[in-house]
Amino acid sequence: MHDIKYLRADPDGFAAALARRGVSDAAGALLAADTAWRAAETALQEALARRNAVSKDIGAAMAAKDSVRADALKAEVAALKDQTVGLEEAARAAAAVAEAGLTSLPNLPTADVPDGVDAHDNVEVLRWGALRAFDFPPLEHDIVAAKLGYDPEAAARVAGARFAVLKGPLARLQRALGQYMIDVQTGRNGFQETFTPYLVKPEAAFGTGNLPKFADDLFQTTDGRYLIPTAEMSLTNLVAGQIVDAADLPIRMTALTPCFRSEAGSAGRDTRGLIRQHQFEKCELVTICTPEQAEAEHEHMLASAEAILQALDLPYRRMLLCAGDMGFSARKTYDLEVWLPGQGAYREISSISDCGQFQGRRMDARWKVAGEKGSRGPVNTLNGSGLAVGRTLVAVIENYQQADGSVIIPAVLLPYMAGITRLEP
């Protein structure tokens, strides 16, 4: 959520930044709503002050045995009471309009985020790893995996489309990837392993920016809670409503969890295979820090995610997203895209985002310096994948496939595979 003080101080700058996100005319409407709310609130406070003053005058009139004046003042108090009821309702309505407008707007991009409207305008920053030269036509992952224990038909019978059943060593490889990721992030990169609920309250979904705008992307239970689309939602909200001591920052957390997404609006996209599922696993990274720490923490999180790809020897590229392609809560995002030889394309495997104080303000999560009076403002939040397990499995299958249909297990995963060195058809 935005700081309304910034809009009041620099409406043109606010509008220009929103325009980079593809949002036009919203700044003016929001400023008008804010002005209307402040005017209603001012009128209410003036009416309340007048009512209080007149009430005191009644006592003075009665003490002076001036019944005529006392009766007139009582009539005025009654009228002011009726007036304040209407003004209170007007102030509430104006506040609701301003709040709805404020919470519906995406975060503002940083100055170094490139302009653009979609993925075609993203900028390649780095490319790592040599593409493997195959002596046979590499196949897409679902064709290879179909002979290794991937059973989409069984998944469809149980749960419907966009679910997967993995069996035998293939299922173990999926587990090995997640275990390896969480071990690296906790053992080498300073993230604290955290187990969190897979269901959250609507307030938590609001805090990370998933509600109210993206309700259709979430699965909601009958009691009103939401299945997490990523552990970002539960991890980030661990500081909601809290004032965190600066000495404890940065807080780095990681969790390996299932994730649930309705994939609303993705009809016809990646309908085959494991790329776009309703349920998948992800090793999530979340950092809570001060605004001054954010840039360094963004680089640290990026390096932590890239370390997994490099250890698995999976070629990838780092993309700086343009303003129009970033997520709602992000002010700057890097996407990591892994090379899939079967598809002959780079595909997203992680997004690493700096959200600034946007989520901190929505969650009312603040930070302070010990000994100082009051807080210094909302915390800065960052999040990213380190990595998406299912998509990493896809990348391993496609990059390590052999002509006979087998898949070699990457060396760093061998300690997790109980002696299995390759997946055999």
N, C-alpha and C positions, 0 to 999 in steps of 0.2 A: 504494500500500500504506500501511497505517496505522502509526503509531508505537505499539507495544505499551505504551509507558510511559504514554500518554494513557489507554488502557483501564484499566491498573492503578490510575492515580491517580483517575480519575473514571468508574467503570463505569456509573453511572446517566446521566451526561451523554452518554457514548458511545452507550448504548442508546437514549436519547431522540433523538439525531441520526440514528441508523440507522433508527429508526421513521419519521422524516420521509421517508426514502427507500423506505418500504414494506417494510423488513426488520425482523422481530420475532424475539425470542428468540436471535438470533445472538450478541449480546454476552455473554450468560451462558455459552453453550456455548464461546465463544472464551476467556473468562476461565478456565473450568474446564480447558480444554486447556492453557492457559498455566501454570496452577498445577500441573497434572500433569507438565508438562515440567520446570518448575523443581524440583519434588520429585524427579523421576528424576535430574536433573542433580546435585542436591545429594547424593543417595545415592551416585551414581557417584563424585563427587569425594571423599566421605568414605571410600569403599572403597579408592580409589587411594591416598589419604593413609595409611590404615592399612596397606596392603600395603607402601608405601615404608618406613614406620616399622618394621614387622616385619622387613623385609629387612635393615635396618641392625642390628637386634637379633641376627639370625643371626650376623653377623660377630663381634659382641661375645661371644656365647655360645661360638662356636668358639675365639676367642682365649683364653677362660677355660677351655677344654677341658671345657665342660659339654655333652657330646654329647646327653644326654637333652633338655635345653632346646632345643638347636639343632634336633634332629629334630622337636620339637613346633612350633617356629616355622616350619620348612620346610613342615610339613603345613598350618599356618594360611595361609602364603603361597599354597600350591597351591589351597586352598579359596577364598581371596580372589580368586585369578586367575580361577577358574571363575565366581565371583560377579560380577566386574567385566564379564565377557563378557555375561552376562545383563542387567546394568544398562546397559551401552553400547547394547544392542539396545533396551531399554525407553526409554532417553533419545532414541535416534534415532526410534523410533516416535512417541513423544509430541511431539517437535519437528516431525515431519512432519504430524501432526494439527493442531497449532497453526499451522504455516505455511500449510497448506491453508485453514484457516478465515480466517486473516488476509488472504490474497491473493484470497479469493473475495468479499470485502465491498466494496461501492461506496464512493466518496469521500463524506465528510460535507459537507452543504450549509453555506454560510455563513449567518450570522444573518439577512441581508437577502433571502435566497431565500424566496419565498412557499411556504406549505404547499400541497399538492395531490397528486393521484395521476396525472393525465395532462394532455394538451394543453388540455383544457377549463379547467384551473385556471391556465394561464399568464396573465401580466399584460402588457397592451399599455402600453409606455412612451412610444413616439413613433410618429407617422405623418408621412411625408414625401411630397410630390408630389401634383399634382392628377390625378385619374382622367380619362382622355381621354373626351370625349363622341363616340361614334361615330354616324354617320348611316346605319349599316347594322348588322345583327346581327354582332358580332365572332365569329369562328370559333376553335375550339381549334387549337393549334399544329400538330398532326399533320395536320389537314385542309388547312391552308394549305401546310405544308411538302411535302405529297405532290406538289404541282405545281411545287415549286422545287428538287427534287433529293434529297428524302428517300425512301429506298427500303428499307422494312422487310422486304419480301419477299426481296430480295437478301441482306440481313443474315441472315434466317432460314435461307436455303439454305446459307449459309457457316458460320454459328455457332449457329443456333437462336434461341430467343426472347430478348428483352431485349438485343438488340444493334441497332446502327444503321449504315446506309451513307448517307453524305451525298456529293453530287456537285456539281461545278461551283462557281458563286458561293456556294452555301449552305455548301459545305465551306470555302471561303475565309473566309466570315463567321465560322464556328466558329474557324478559326485566328486570325483578326483579334481576336476577343474574348480568346482566351488570351494573345496577344501584347500586346494593350493592357493587360490586367491585370498581367502581369509587369513591363511597362515602368513602370506607375504605382507599383507596390509597391517597385520598386528605385530608380526615379528620384526619387520624391517622398516616400515614406513610410519610407525608411531600412532596408528589408529587403534582405539580401544574397542575390542569386540563387545558388541551390545546385542542382547536379545530383547526384542520389542514385540508388542502385540501386532497381529496381522489385521485386526479390526480397529478402527479409530472413530472417534466422535466427529460430527460435522464441523465442530470448532477447529479440529486439527486439520481437516481438509481445507478449511478456509485459510488457516494460518500459512500453509504452503502455497496458496494460490490456486488450488484445484477447484474450490467452490467460491462463488456460485457459478462461474462461467462454464466450467467443464464437467458438470454433473453427469452428462451423458457418457463420459469416458470412464466412469467409475461403476463398480458393482455395489449396490446398496442392499443391506440386509433388511429383514422385516421389522427390526427394532430401530431402524434409522441410522445405524452405523455403516461405515464403508470399509470394504476390503482395500488394503493398500495397493496402489499401482506401482509403488516402489517404497523401499524402507526410508527414503527421504522424508516421507510424510510423518512417520512415527519418530524417527531419530531427531529431526529438526524440532519437533514439538516438545521434546524433552525439556527444553528451556522456556517453553511458553509460559507467560505470566511471571517469569522469574527475573530477578536482578542479579546478574553474574559478576563476580569479582574479577577485575582485570588481571589479577595475579593467576587466575585459573584459565586464562585464555592464551592460546587457542585451545578449544576442545575439539579433538579429532575422534570421530566415531565411525565404526563400520559394522555392517550386519549382512549376513547371508540369509536371504529370505525368499520365499515365493512371492511373486508379484501378480496382480490380477488387473487386467484391462479389458474393457468392453470392445475396444478397437472401433468405436463409433466413427463412421465416415471413412473406414478403410476397405470398404467392399471392393473386391477385385484386386487388392494389393497383397502380394505374397501369400496367396491362398495355399500354395504348396509348401510343405516342409516346415522348418522350425523357426523361420525368421520372425513371423508376426503371430504370436499366440495369445490366447486369453489368459493363460497361466504359464509363468516361466520363473526362473531363478536369477537372482542378481546379487552380486557383492556390491553393496552401496557404500559410498563414502560421503560423510557429512562433516563439515567444519563450522564451528561457531567461533567468531573472533571479533576483534575490534576493527573498525574501518581502516586503521593504519596497517593492520596485519594482512588485509585481504589480498593484496596483489601477490605477496610472497606465498600465501596459503594456496592461491589459485595455481601457481606454478608447481607447488609441492604436490597438490592433488593430481595435476596433469602428469607429472613425472611418475607418480605412484601407479596410475592406470597404465601408462606406457610401459612401465617395467614388466608388467604381466605379458604384454604382447611381445616384448623383446625376449623375455625368457622362453616363451613358446616358439620363438623364431617365426612369428607371423608378420609378414610385410603389412605396413599400414601407412596412412597419411594423416596429418593433423590439419584440420580445417578451422579457420576462424569464421564463425557464422556472421552473416550480414544482419543488419537490424531487423529486417522483415522475416527472418527465418528463426529467430531465437524463441525460446519458450516464454510463456507469459511472465514468469517471475524473474527471469534472468536479465542482467544488464550487460553481461559479456559471456560468451560460450565458445568453447572449443569442442568440436566433434572429432573423435578418433574413428577412422574408417579403415576396416581391415580388408585386405585383398582376398577375394573369393575367385580362384581360377576357374571353377565350374561355371560361374556366372560371367567371368571376365570383367569384373567390376569391383570397385571399392564399396563397401557397405558399412553403415554406422554400427559401431559396437560399444560406444560410450559417448556421453555428453558430459562435459565438465563445465559447470556454470558458477559464476559469481553473481549472487543475487543482491549484493549490496545490503542495505538496511530494509529492503522491501518486505521480506518475510518477517524480520524482526519487529517491524512496526505492526504488521497484521497480527502477530502473536502476542504483542505487548511484552516482548523479551528485551531487556535492557542490560547495560553493563555499567559498572561504576569503578572508581578507584578508591581503595580503602582510605578512610580518613576524610574523604570529601563528602560534602552534603549533597544528596541527590545523585541521580544517575547522569551519565554523559550521553544518553540517547539509546536508540535501538541497537542491538547487536548486528553484526554482519554475518550472513550465512552463505555457505557454498555447498554444492553437492555434485556428485558424479558417480559413474559406475566404474568399478574396478575389478571385474568387468561384468557385462551381461553374460551369464553362464551359457545359455542356450545358443547365443550367436557365436560365442567362442567355440563351442562344440562344432557348430557349422563350419567355422574357419579351420579348425583342426582336421575335420573330415576332408574338406576340399583340398587343403594344402598338403596333407600327409597321405592322401590316397595313392594306391599303387595300381599297376596295370591289372593285377589279378583280383582287384576288388577289395583287397585288405587295406587297413589304415594303420600306419606305424604310430605308436604312442610317443609323444614328445618326451625327451629325456627327463625334464624336470618333473614329469608326472609319474615316472616309473615307481618311486617310493610309495605311491598311493594305489598302485594297480595290482598288488599281490602276485607279482611275477608275470603278469600279462604284458607282453611287449608290442603286440599288435592285435587289432581286431580282425578276425578272419570271417569271410562269408560263410 
